[in-house]
Amino acid sequence: MVGGITAAILFIYVFISLLTNKDAVQRLIRQLNPLGEEVTDLYLAKMGAMVGGTVRGQFIIAVCQGVAGAISIYIAGFHDGFFIFAVVLSALSVIPLGSGIITIPFGVGMMLFGNVFGGVFVVLFHIIVVTNIDNVLRPILVPREARLDSALMLLSVFAGIAMFGAFGIVLGPVLMIVIVTTISVYLAVYKGVPLEQQEDDDTERSKKKKSVLQRLTRRARKSAPDTPETEEAPEQDSASKSASA
């Protein structure tokens, strides 16, 4: 108990310190990165978009699903522990398996203990309403380029919980985003693989973010050594020499 409280205090203190000194931290990262400032700018922009979209959107969706599941249990006739149900179901909604791990067995249990109507209501409410909350809110809150694959999300949450405890629900997906962003930026800068861009959102904010990422990608490719663009020129020169000979 004491260790958990101490870890929570340290986490909150470090988190607030990073937020208040974010400009200095970003400047330090840009200076220390051996790949150059242009690649660092692209990396930070891509990672910021993924962290902001995934974490903010995922947890808003999880809270909505958890509260909706707790309301269905309350309406079905089980009036004890509404707040506990809301918290537990919200935490479970972060992973792809979702709050159905509890609500569906709970509804089946209510049917077996005589509350057939309430049990059927809980199960159907989860299948029809709770699962569709994700389908409705995710396209609005989480841009396409900021979404983690469901398998990666599941792996990151369980690995984060195993490594960091309760804080792993947040830290696990963030670390997975760092890994995915590192791979995608490396492929974009050094292998010429284009970054994933959102195609179905025509808002001004989305267009501005897309143009920023494209501009940073071009700058990073020009500054990075041994990129596909820089390797094409010698090949063309040798081909022209052989043709003239």
WOBEL-V413893 format. One record per helix or strand. SS is the DSSP state (A for helix, B for strand). FROM is the first residue (numbers start at 0). TO is the last residue. If there is no record, write none. Layout:
SS;FROM;TO
SS;FROM;TO
//
This chain:
A;1;19
A;21;31
A;36;74
A;81;91
A;99;111
A;115;140
A;143;145
A;149;189
A;203;222
A;227;243
//
